[in-house]
């Protein structure tokens, strides 16, 4: 809380895409996310490619999605404590939930449960 956390969501029952959608829906905000900044292990990507799965839709036990006034400060505080963290995007006014990947823009789909 000292680092300005505004919201926290566990991704243990959903993937990052579902967590992002739900968090934005509940907060009434839009999103701009950089797909390449979402940390995913190479072996996860390779296994997902083999089975035709999307790694961003996998249940992600042990992962938390957090919002804060300053994502950079929050990530730095977590890293100082030995907790892996990355700033993957920001909230925006409006309702658009946009994911960028190497300059290409796509809209986040509503999760399928």
Chimera marker file (.cmm) of the C-alpha trace (Angstrom):
<marker_set name="trace">
<marker id="1" x="0.000" y="0.000" z="0.000" r="1" g="1" b="0" radius="0.5"/>
<marker id="2" x="2.956" y="2.334" z="0.637" r="1" g="1" b="0" radius="0.5"/>
<marker id="3" x="3.741" y="2.109" z="-3.070" r="1" g="1" b="0" radius="0.5"/>
<marker id="4" x="0.350" y="3.500" z="-4.153" r="1" g="1" b="0" radius="0.5"/>
<marker id="5" x="-1.477" y="0.284" z="-5.071" r="1" g="1" b="0" radius="0.5"/>
<marker id="6" x="-5.047" y="1.063" z="-6.179" r="1" g="1" b="0" radius="0.5"/>
<marker id="7" x="-6.204" y="-2.394" z="-7.214" r="1" g="1" b="0" radius="0.5"/>
<marker id="8" x="-5.087" y="-6.032" z="-7.064" r="1" g="1" b="0" radius="0.5"/>
<marker id="9" x="-6.400" y="-9.064" z="-8.933" r="1" g="1" b="0" radius="0.5"/>
<marker id="10" x="-5.202" y="-12.651" z="-8.677" r="1" g="1" b="0" radius="0.5"/>
<marker id="11" x="-4.750" y="-14.381" z="-12.027" r="1" g="1" b="0" radius="0.5"/>
<marker id="12" x="-4.841" y="-17.896" z="-10.565" r="1" g="1" b="0" radius="0.5"/>
<marker id="13" x="-8.257" y="-18.681" z="-12.085" r="1" g="1" b="0" radius="0.5"/>
<marker id="14" x="-7.807" y="-16.736" z="-15.311" r="1" g="1" b="0" radius="0.5"/>
<marker id="15" x="-5.152" y="-15.536" z="-17.671" r="1" g="1" b="0" radius="0.5"/>
<marker id="16" x="-3.739" y="-12.047" z="-17.971" r="1" g="1" b="0" radius="0.5"/>
<marker id="17" x="-6.196" y="-11.091" z="-20.733" r="1" g="1" b="0" radius="0.5"/>
<marker id="18" x="-9.232" y="-12.033" z="-18.610" r="1" g="1" b="0" radius="0.5"/>
<marker id="19" x="-7.739" y="-10.297" z="-15.577" r="1" g="1" b="0" radius="0.5"/>
<marker id="20" x="-7.122" y="-7.117" z="-17.545" r="1" g="1" b="0" radius="0.5"/>
<marker id="21" x="-10.660" y="-7.144" z="-18.952" r="1" g="1" b="0" radius="0.5"/>
<marker id="22" x="-12.253" y="-7.734" z="-15.549" r="1" g="1" b="0" radius="0.5"/>
<marker id="23" x="-10.162" y="-5.101" z="-13.780" r="1" g="1" b="0" radius="0.5"/>
<marker id="24" x="-10.949" y="-2.483" z="-16.428" r="1" g="1" b="0" radius="0.5"/>
<marker id="25" x="-14.648" y="-3.407" z="-16.394" r="1" g="1" b="0" radius="0.5"/>
<marker id="26" x="-14.891" y="-3.062" z="-12.619" r="1" g="1" b="0" radius="0.5"/>
<marker id="27" x="-12.974" y="0.241" z="-12.568" r="1" g="1" b="0" radius="0.5"/>
<marker id="28" x="-14.789" y="1.703" z="-15.579" r="1" g="1" b="0" radius="0.5"/>
<marker id="29" x="-11.565" y="2.500" z="-17.422" r="1" g="1" b="0" radius="0.5"/>
<marker id="30" x="-9.854" y="1.679" z="-20.674" r="1" g="1" b="0" radius="0.5"/>
<marker id="31" x="-6.445" y="0.093" z="-21.126" r="1" g="1" b="0" radius="0.5"/>
<marker id="32" x="-3.355" y="0.428" z="-23.269" r="1" g="1" b="0" radius="0.5"/>
<marker id="33" x="-1.186" y="-2.676" z="-22.886" r="1" g="1" b="0" radius="0.5"/>
<marker id="34" x="2.157" y="-3.525" z="-24.516" r="1" g="1" b="0" radius="0.5"/>
<marker id="35" x="2.041" y="-7.274" z="-25.147" r="1" g="1" b="0" radius="0.5"/>
<marker id="36" x="5.828" y="-7.550" z="-25.315" r="1" g="1" b="0" radius="0.5"/>
<marker id="37" x="6.174" y="-6.233" z="-21.756" r="1" g="1" b="0" radius="0.5"/>
<marker id="38" x="4.113" y="-9.070" z="-20.275" r="1" g="1" b="0" radius="0.5"/>
<marker id="39" x="6.667" y="-11.529" z="-18.896" r="1" g="1" b="0" radius="0.5"/>
<marker id="40" x="6.102" y="-15.041" z="-20.254" r="1" g="1" b="0" radius="0.5"/>
<marker id="41" x="8.664" y="-17.825" z="-20.041" r="1" g="1" b="0" radius="0.5"/>
<marker id="42" x="9.948" y="-19.140" z="-23.345" r="1" g="1" b="0" radius="0.5"/>
<marker id="43" x="9.019" y="-22.715" z="-22.447" r="1" g="1" b="0" radius="0.5"/>
<marker id="44" x="5.433" y="-21.583" z="-21.821" r="1" g="1" b="0" radius="0.5"/>
<marker id="45" x="5.285" y="-20.018" z="-25.277" r="1" g="1" b="0" radius="0.5"/>
<marker id="46" x="6.701" y="-23.155" z="-26.917" r="1" g="1" b="0" radius="0.5"/>
<marker id="47" x="4.281" y="-25.498" z="-25.125" r="1" g="1" b="0" radius="0.5"/>
<marker id="48" x="1.338" y="-23.226" z="-26.005" r="1" g="1" b="0" radius="0.5"/>
<marker id="49" x="2.414" y="-23.138" z="-29.651" r="1" g="1" b="0" radius="0.5"/>
<marker id="50" x="2.593" y="-26.959" z="-29.709" r="1" g="1" b="0" radius="0.5"/>
<marker id="51" x="-0.920" y="-27.326" z="-28.256" r="1" g="1" b="0" radius="0.5"/>
<marker id="52" x="-2.457" y="-24.344" z="-30.061" r="1" g="1" b="0" radius="0.5"/>
<marker id="53" x="-3.130" y="-22.405" z="-26.869" r="1" g="1" b="0" radius="0.5"/>
<marker id="54" x="-2.768" y="-18.713" z="-26.111" r="1" g="1" b="0" radius="0.5"/>
<marker id="55" x="-0.316" y="-18.174" z="-23.209" r="1" g="1" b="0" radius="0.5"/>
<marker id="56" x="-2.145" y="-14.975" z="-22.248" r="1" g="1" b="0" radius="0.5"/>
<marker id="57" x="-5.360" y="-16.934" z="-21.661" r="1" g="1" b="0" radius="0.5"/>
<marker id="58" x="-3.862" y="-19.587" z="-19.358" r="1" g="1" b="0" radius="0.5"/>
<marker id="59" x="-4.652" y="-19.618" z="-15.637" r="1" g="1" b="0" radius="0.5"/>
<marker id="60" x="-1.659" y="-17.924" z="-14.065" r="1" g="1" b="0" radius="0.5"/>
<marker id="61" x="-1.335" y="-19.187" z="-10.509" r="1" g="1" b="0" radius="0.5"/>
<marker id="62" x="0.898" y="-17.076" z="-8.321" r="1" g="1" b="0" radius="0.5"/>
<marker id="63" x="0.536" y="-13.982" z="-10.493" r="1" g="1" b="0" radius="0.5"/>
<marker id="64" x="-1.076" y="-10.722" z="-9.482" r="1" g="1" b="0" radius="0.5"/>
<marker id="65" x="-2.252" y="-7.844" z="-11.633" r="1" g="1" b="0" radius="0.5"/>
<marker id="66" x="-1.898" y="-4.510" z="-9.847" r="1" g="1" b="0" radius="0.5"/>
<marker id="67" x="-2.783" y="-0.932" z="-10.627" r="1" g="1" b="0" radius="0.5"/>
<marker id="68" x="-1.041" y="2.004" z="-8.996" r="1" g="1" b="0" radius="0.5"/>
<marker id="69" x="-0.676" y="5.734" z="-9.387" r="1" g="1" b="0" radius="0.5"/>
<marker id="70" x="2.894" y="5.070" z="-10.557" r="1" g="1" b="0" radius="0.5"/>
<marker id="71" x="3.527" y="1.636" z="-12.001" r="1" g="1" b="0" radius="0.5"/>
<marker id="72" x="7.229" y="2.406" z="-12.240" r="1" g="1" b="0" radius="0.5"/>
<marker id="73" x="7.498" y="3.141" z="-8.502" r="1" g="1" b="0" radius="0.5"/>
<marker id="74" x="5.450" y="0.074" z="-7.618" r="1" g="1" b="0" radius="0.5"/>
<marker id="75" x="7.561" y="-2.207" z="-9.835" r="1" g="1" b="0" radius="0.5"/>
<marker id="76" x="10.772" y="-0.777" z="-8.365" r="1" g="1" b="0" radius="0.5"/>
<marker id="77" x="9.508" y="-1.366" z="-4.805" r="1" g="1" b="0" radius="0.5"/>
<marker id="78" x="8.553" y="-4.961" z="-5.610" r="1" g="1" b="0" radius="0.5"/>
<marker id="79" x="11.880" y="-5.621" z="-7.328" r="1" g="1" b="0" radius="0.5"/>
<marker id="80" x="13.738" y="-4.289" z="-4.263" r="1" g="1" b="0" radius="0.5"/>
<marker id="81" x="11.932" y="-6.967" z="-2.251" r="1" g="1" b="0" radius="0.5"/>
<marker id="82" x="12.937" y="-9.678" z="-4.734" r="1" g="1" b="0" radius="0.5"/>
<marker id="83" x="9.467" y="-9.922" z="-6.274" r="1" g="1" b="0" radius="0.5"/>
<marker id="84" x="9.457" y="-10.046" z="-10.088" r="1" g="1" b="0" radius="0.5"/>
<marker id="85" x="7.407" y="-7.155" z="-11.511" r="1" g="1" b="0" radius="0.5"/>
<marker id="86" x="6.866" y="-5.376" z="-14.820" r="1" g="1" b="0" radius="0.5"/>
<marker id="87" x="4.904" y="-2.353" z="-15.995" r="1" g="1" b="0" radius="0.5"/>
<marker id="88" x="2.831" y="-3.620" z="-18.927" r="1" g="1" b="0" radius="0.5"/>
<marker id="89" x="0.598" y="-0.648" z="-19.658" r="1" g="1" b="0" radius="0.5"/>
<marker id="90" x="-1.700" y="1.978" z="-18.284" r="1" g="1" b="0" radius="0.5"/>
<marker id="91" x="-5.328" y="2.772" z="-17.707" r="1" g="1" b="0" radius="0.5"/>
<marker id="92" x="-7.069" y="5.325" z="-19.910" r="1" g="1" b="0" radius="0.5"/>
<marker id="93" x="-10.267" y="7.320" z="-19.943" r="1" g="1" b="0" radius="0.5"/>
<marker id="94" x="-13.027" y="5.717" z="-21.935" r="1" g="1" b="0" radius="0.5"/>
<marker id="95" x="-13.744" y="2.048" z="-22.451" r="1" g="1" b="0" radius="0.5"/>
<marker id="96" x="-11.274" y="0.928" z="-25.142" r="1" g="1" b="0" radius="0.5"/>
<marker id="97" x="-9.063" y="-1.976" z="-24.093" r="1" g="1" b="0" radius="0.5"/>
<marker id="98" x="-6.166" y="-1.915" z="-26.524" r="1" g="1" b="0" radius="0.5"/>
<marker id="99" x="-3.237" y="-4.314" z="-26.793" r="1" g="1" b="0" radius="0.5"/>
<marker id="100" x="-0.208" y="-3.236" z="-28.840" r="1" g="1" b="0" radius="0.5"/>
<marker id="101" x="2.229" y="-5.734" z="-30.307" r="1" g="1" b="0" radius="0.5"/>
<marker id="102" x="5.163" y="-4.323" z="-32.280" r="1" g="1" b="0" radius="0.5"/>
<marker id="103" x="3.140" y="-1.305" z="-33.346" r="1" g="1" b="0" radius="0.5"/>
<marker id="104" x="0.054" y="-3.320" z="-34.293" r="1" g="1" b="0" radius="0.5"/>
<marker id="105" x="-3.123" y="-2.442" z="-32.432" r="1" g="1" b="0" radius="0.5"/>
<marker id="106" x="-5.835" y="-4.897" z="-31.479" r="1" g="1" b="0" radius="0.5"/>
<marker id="107" x="-8.680" y="-4.795" z="-29.035" r="1" g="1" b="0" radius="0.5"/>
<marker id="108" x="-8.849" y="-7.060" z="-26.018" r="1" g="1" b="0" radius="0.5"/>
<marker id="109" x="-11.676" y="-9.579" z="-26.385" r="1" g="1" b="0" radius="0.5"/>
<marker id="110" x="-14.198" y="-10.201" z="-23.637" r="1" g="1" b="0" radius="0.5"/>
<marker id="111" x="-13.076" y="-13.355" z="-21.807" r="1" g="1" b="0" radius="0.5"/>
<marker id="112" x="-14.692" y="-16.697" z="-22.553" r="1" g="1" b="0" radius="0.5"/>
<marker id="113" x="-15.098" y="-18.750" z="-19.404" r="1" g="1" b="0" radius="0.5"/>
<link id1="1" id2="2" r="1" g="1" b="0" radius="0.2"/>
<link id1="2" id2="3" r="1" g="1" b="0" radius="0.2"/>
<link id1="3" id2="4" r="1" g="1" b="0" radius="0.2"/>
<link id1="4" id2="5" r="1" g="1" b="0" radius="0.2"/>
<link id1="5" id2="6" r="1" g="1" b="0" radius="0.2"/>
<link id1="6" id2="7" r="1" g="1" b="0" radius="0.2"/>
<link id1="7" id2="8" r="1" g="1" b="0" radius="0.2"/>
<link id1="8" id2="9" r="1" g="1" b="0" radius="0.2"/>
<link id1="9" id2="10" r="1" g="1" b="0" radius="0.2"/>
<link id1="10" id2="11" r="1" g="1" b="0" radius="0.2"/>
<link id1="11" id2="12" r="1" g="1" b="0" radius="0.2"/>
<link id1="12" id2="13" r="1" g="1" b="0" radius="0.2"/>
<link id1="13" id2="14" r="1" g="1" b="0" radius="0.2"/>
<link id1="14" id2="15" r="1" g="1" b="0" radius="0.2"/>
<link id1="15" id2="16" r="1" g="1" b="0" radius="0.2"/>
<link id1="16" id2="17" r="1" g="1" b="0" radius="0.2"/>
<link id1="17" id2="18" r="1" g="1" b="0" radius="0.2"/>
<link id1="18" id2="19" r="1" g="1" b="0" radius="0.2"/>
<link id1="19" id2="20" r="1" g="1" b="0" radius="0.2"/>
<link id1="20" id2="21" r="1" g="1" b="0" radius="0.2"/>
<link id1="21" id2="22" r="1" g="1" b="0" radius="0.2"/>
<link id1="22" id2="23" r="1" g="1" b="0" radius="0.2"/>
<link id1="23" id2="24" r="1" g="1" b="0" radius="0.2"/>
<link id1="24" id2="25" r="1" g="1" b="0" radius="0.2"/>
<link id1="25" id2="26" r="1" g="1" b="0" radius="0.2"/>
<link id1="26" id2="27" r="1" g="1" b="0" radius="0.2"/>
<link id1="27" id2="28" r="1" g="1" b="0" radius="0.2"/>
<link id1="28" id2="29" r="1" g="1" b="0" radius="0.2"/>
<link id1="29" id2="30" r="1" g="1" b="0" radius="0.2"/>
<link id1="30" id2="31" r="1" g="1" b="0" radius="0.2"/>
<link id1="31" id2="32" r="1" g="1" b="0" radius="0.2"/>
<link id1="32" id2="33" r="1" g="1" b="0" radius="0.2"/>
<link id1="33" id2="34" r="1" g="1" b="0" radius="0.2"/>
<link id1="34" id2="35" r="1" g="1" b="0" radius="0.2"/>
<link id1="35" id2="36" r="1" g="1" b="0" radius="0.2"/>
<link id1="36" id2="37" r="1" g="1" b="0" radius="0.2"/>
<link id1="37" id2="38" r="1" g="1" b="0" radius="0.2"/>
<link id1="38" id2="39" r="1" g="1" b="0" radius="0.2"/>
<link id1="39" id2="40" r="1" g="1" b="0" radius="0.2"/>
<link id1="40" id2="41" r="1" g="1" b="0" radius="0.2"/>
<link id1="41" id2="42" r="1" g="1" b="0" radius="0.2"/>
<link id1="42" id2="43" r="1" g="1" b="0" radius="0.2"/>
<link id1="43" id2="44" r="1" g="1" b="0" radius="0.2"/>
<link id1="44" id2="45" r="1" g="1" b="0" radius="0.2"/>
<link id1="45" id2="46" r="1" g="1" b="0" radius="0.2"/>
<link id1="46" id2="47" r="1" g="1" b="0" radius="0.2"/>
<link id1="47" id2="48" r="1" g="1" b="0" radius="0.2"/>
<link id1="48" id2="49" r="1" g="1" b="0" radius="0.2"/>
<link id1="49" id2="50" r="1" g="1" b="0" radius="0.2"/>
<link id1="50" id2="51" r="1" g="1" b="0" radius="0.2"/>
<link id1="51" id2="52" r="1" g="1" b="0" radius="0.2"/>
<link id1="52" id2="53" r="1" g="1" b="0" radius="0.2"/>
<link id1="53" id2="54" r="1" g="1" b="0" radius="0.2"/>
<link id1="54" id2="55" r="1" g="1" b="0" radius="0.2"/>
<link id1="55" id2="56" r="1" g="1" b="0" radius="0.2"/>
<link id1="56" id2="57" r="1" g="1" b="0" radius="0.2"/>
<link id1="57" id2="58" r="1" g="1" b="0" radius="0.2"/>
<link id1="58" id2="59" r="1" g="1" b="0" radius="0.2"/>
<link id1="59" id2="60" r="1" g="1" b="0" radius="0.2"/>
<link id1="60" id2="61" r="1" g="1" b="0" radius="0.2"/>
<link id1="61" id2="62" r="1" g="1" b="0" radius="0.2"/>
<link id1="62" id2="63" r="1" g="1" b="0" radius="0.2"/>
<link id1="63" id2="64" r="1" g="1" b="0" radius="0.2"/>
<link id1="64" id2="65" r="1" g="1" b="0" radius="0.2"/>
<link id1="65" id2="66" r="1" g="1" b="0" radius="0.2"/>
<link id1="66" id2="67" r="1" g="1" b="0" radius="0.2"/>
<link id1="67" id2="68" r="1" g="1" b="0" radius="0.2"/>
<link id1="68" id2="69" r="1" g="1" b="0" radius="0.2"/>
<link id1="69" id2="70" r="1" g="1" b="0" radius="0.2"/>
<link id1="70" id2="71" r="1" g="1" b="0" radius="0.2"/>
<link id1="71" id2="72" r="1" g="1" b="0" radius="0.2"/>
<link id1="72" id2="73" r="1" g="1" b="0" radius="0.2"/>
<link id1="73" id2="74" r="1" g="1" b="0" radius="0.2"/>
<link id1="74" id2="75" r="1" g="1" b="0" radius="0.2"/>
<link id1="75" id2="76" r="1" g="1" b="0" radius="0.2"/>
<link id1="76" id2="77" r="1" g="1" b="0" radius="0.2"/>
<link id1="77" id2="78" r="1" g="1" b="0" radius="0.2"/>
<link id1="78" id2="79" r="1" g="1" b="0" radius="0.2"/>
<link id1="79" id2="80" r="1" g="1" b="0" radius="0.2"/>
<link id1="80" id2="81" r="1" g="1" b="0" radius="0.2"/>
<link id1="81" id2="82" r="1" g="1" b="0" radius="0.2"/>
<link id1="82" id2="83" r="1" g="1" b="0" radius="0.2"/>
<link id1="83" id2="84" r="1" g="1" b="0" radius="0.2"/>
<link id1="84" id2="85" r="1" g="1" b="0" radius="0.2"/>
<link id1="85" id2="86" r="1" g="1" b="0" radius="0.2"/>
<link id1="86" id2="87" r="1" g="1" b="0" radius="0.2"/>
<link id1="87" id2="88" r="1" g="1" b="0" radius="0.2"/>
<link id1="88" id2="89" r="1" g="1" b="0" radius="0.2"/>
<link id1="89" id2="90" r="1" g="1" b="0" radius="0.2"/>
<link id1="90" id2="91" r="1" g="1" b="0" radius="0.2"/>
<link id1="91" id2="92" r="1" g="1" b="0" radius="0.2"/>
<link id1="92" id2="93" r="1" g="1" b="0" radius="0.2"/>
<link id1="93" id2="94" r="1" g="1" b="0" radius="0.2"/>
<link id1="94" id2="95" r="1" g="1" b="0" radius="0.2"/>
<link id1="95" id2="96" r="1" g="1" b="0" radius="0.2"/>
<link id1="96" id2="97" r="1" g="1" b="0" radius="0.2"/>
<link id1="97" id2="98" r="1" g="1" b="0" radius="0.2"/>
<link id1="98" id2="99" r="1" g="1" b="0" radius="0.2"/>
<link id1="99" id2="100" r="1" g="1" b="0" radius="0.2"/>
<link id1="100" id2="101" r="1" g="1" b="0" radius="0.2"/>
<link id1="101" id2="102" r="1" g="1" b="0" radius="0.2"/>
<link id1="102" id2="103" r="1" g="1" b="0" radius="0.2"/>
<link id1="103" id2="104" r="1" g="1" b="0" radius="0.2"/>
<link id1="104" id2="105" r="1" g="1" b="0" radius="0.2"/>
<link id1="105" id2="106" r="1" g="1" b="0" radius="0.2"/>
<link id1="106" id2="107" r="1" g="1" b="0" radius="0.2"/>
<link id1="107" id2="108" r="1" g="1" b="0" radius="0.2"/>
<link id1="108" id2="109" r="1" g="1" b="0" radius="0.2"/>
<link id1="109" id2="110" r="1" g="1" b="0" radius="0.2"/>
<link id1="110" id2="111" r="1" g="1" b="0" radius="0.2"/>
<link id1="111" id2="112" r="1" g="1" b="0" radius="0.2"/>
<link id1="112" id2="113" r="1" g="1" b="0" radius="0.2"/>
</marker_set>
